[in-house]
Amino acid sequence: MKPIEPSENVLPAMGRLAGIDFGTVRIGIAVSDHDQIIASPLETYQCRSPETDSAFFKQLVVRESLCGFVLGLPVHMSGDESQKSEQARAFGSWLSKQTGLPIGWMDERYTTAMAREFLSKSGLSGKARKARLDKIAAQVILSAYLESRCGENRIEPIE
């Protein structure tokens, strides 16, 4: 996986980011630490209405002290974008307008498969795994983004 567009100039190198696994029904959300080293699954949001969704994301920004979003972009195996990509980009544009925060994009090929693999080893029941899938996929997206930038914001050890 790799960033879709050069996001280094868009997203700040420090501060908490939210990873988003976009879906038209459910949206997986993960968050990073302030130093952008670790990504943790946060929640799966059930979409309701544009007004309710807007209020939720505005509150999320405040509650989690966010400075930007990393959205997974669904692309074909060839790397070409699809109709689902257009929906994700439209959501990203909407999310940025609602929250005033910048958006970075990450190739999300294999993220759901990686999340399923991780959850299959968790010992959870099928229902419990399904409930966690979207937020784990968001964690995979955000982790991949953070790893892609890891040389840029490494903290030097104090000697």
LOROPA-263271 format. One record per residue (C-alpha): z, x, y; residue in one letter. Coordinates in steps of 0.2 Angstrom, whole numbers, plus 5000, padded with zeros to 4 digits. Last residue first. Layout:
<atoms>
ZXYA/...
</atoms>
This chain:
<atoms>
512251095054E/511850915059I/510450845048P/508850785057E/508550605057I/506850565051R/505850445062N/504050505061E/504150575044G/504650405036C/503250305043R/502350255027S/504050245019E/504650115032L/503050015029Y/503250015010A/505049965012S/504549815023L/503249755011I/504449774996V/505849695005Q/504749545009A/504249534990A/506149524987I/506349384999K/504949294991D/505549314973L/507349264975R/507349084971A/506049124957K/507249244949R/508749124949A/507648984941K/507049114928G/508849164924S/509449334931L/509549494920G/508849594934S/507449684924K/506249534927S/506749534945L/506049714948F/504449664939E/504249504949R/504549594965A/503149724960M/501949584955A/502349494972T/502049664981T/500449704972Y/499249694987R/500349675003E/499349785015D/500549805029M/500349735047W/501449765062G/501949635074I/502749645091P/504149535098L/504149395111G/504949275098T/503749125099Q/502149225104K/502449355091S/502749225078L/501149125083W/500149285082S/500849335065G/500549155059F/498749165064A/498649335055R/499349265039A/498149115039Q/496649235042E/497249345028S/497349185017K/495549155021Q/495149325015S/495149505021E/494249645012D/495249785004G/494249784989S/495749714979M/495649564991H/496849565006V/498549475009P/499349545025L/501149575023G/502049555040L/503149685048V/504149615062F/504949685078G/506449725088C/507749625078L/509549605083S/509849505066E/510649355074R/509549365090V/507949385081V/508449255067L/508849125081Q/507149145088K/506449135070F/507348975066F/506948885083A/505148925080S/505148855062D/506048695069T/504748665082E/503248705071P/503948595057S/504848635041R/504448795032C/505748845019Q/506449015023Y/506849145009T/508349255014E/508849435018L/508149565006P/508649735012S/507549875019A/508350055021I/507750195033I/507350105049Q/508750185059D/509350015064H/509449955046D/507949855040S/507749675036V/506949565023A/506249385025I/505249285012G/504349135019I/504048975009R/502848835011V/501348915020T/501749085014G/502149245023F/503149385015D/503949455031I/504849615034G/506049615048A/506349765059L/508049835066R/507949965079G/507150135080M/505350195079A/504750045090P/503249945083L/501649935092V/501150125094N/501550165076E/500650005070S/498950085067P/498149945057E/498249895039I/499849995035P/499750065018K/500050005000M/
</atoms>
